[in-house]
Amino acid sequence: MVRKHLNRIYMTLVFLFLYAPIAVLVVYSFNDSTSRGSWGGFTLKWYGELLKDRDIKTALYYTLVIAVLAATISTIAGTISAIGIFSMRKRSRNILLNINYIPVVNPDIVTGLSLMILYLSVNMKLGFMSMLLSHITFDIPFVILAVLPKLKGMDRHLAEAAMDLGATPFYALRKIIVPQIMPGIITGFLIAFTMSVDDFVISFFTTGSGVTNLSIVVYSMARRGVKPTINALSTIMLGFVLSLLLIINKRTKNQYESRED
């Protein structure tokens, strides 16, 4: 009994340590006072201030455009790569999967620095295109990991039977394989979009003059001092990413439940 209570206390302390700072940030985004040590009443004016900030609106534009483009391109490339990897022999498939894990476990600062050196070595100007290519680079492995389980769970004989009956490989891919793995494709897109919106380190190394995203703006604002508008912007980003994660978790749960049925 005592051990059970100690475990509960320990877990409570861990969760407080992890989520109490986030809760404070959210609460103070509605604080009417500019002082972080006092509560001046409930207000939404800091969210209104965000709409007047040109830098934030520009960063929001680049964040969404790059995230949508990177997620779309990486989903297409990742899906094609996953199908190709799945069709290989076991040894070749395992080798490519191990290679695919490298960008996932590699520290972001190493990836960002490596990409920056690569762009500079080929005299590529850092800016919109360099950031977009970087986001596509680190998004593709996550799409592959999202699509592969659906490929393993599908009935391979359906596509083979369709081709035996005269269907072309492309027709079998479009009408049989893709519909079966569509939940994994959608999940991969959402993961890629979330990763792109939330990225800071790789974007920081690969961006150029005039191109930025919300994570870099928050970092730049924090260096000049924590203001209530930072709390408001961080809360919006937190809510957006949390919503996407809830959608991903819901879709994953539904996939497992449908597989069990």
Helices and strands as residue ranges (DSSP letters): H 2-28, H 45-52, H 54-86, H 90-105, H 108-121, H 128-153, H 156-164, H 169-172, I 173-177, H 178-198, H 201-206, H 214-223, H 228-260
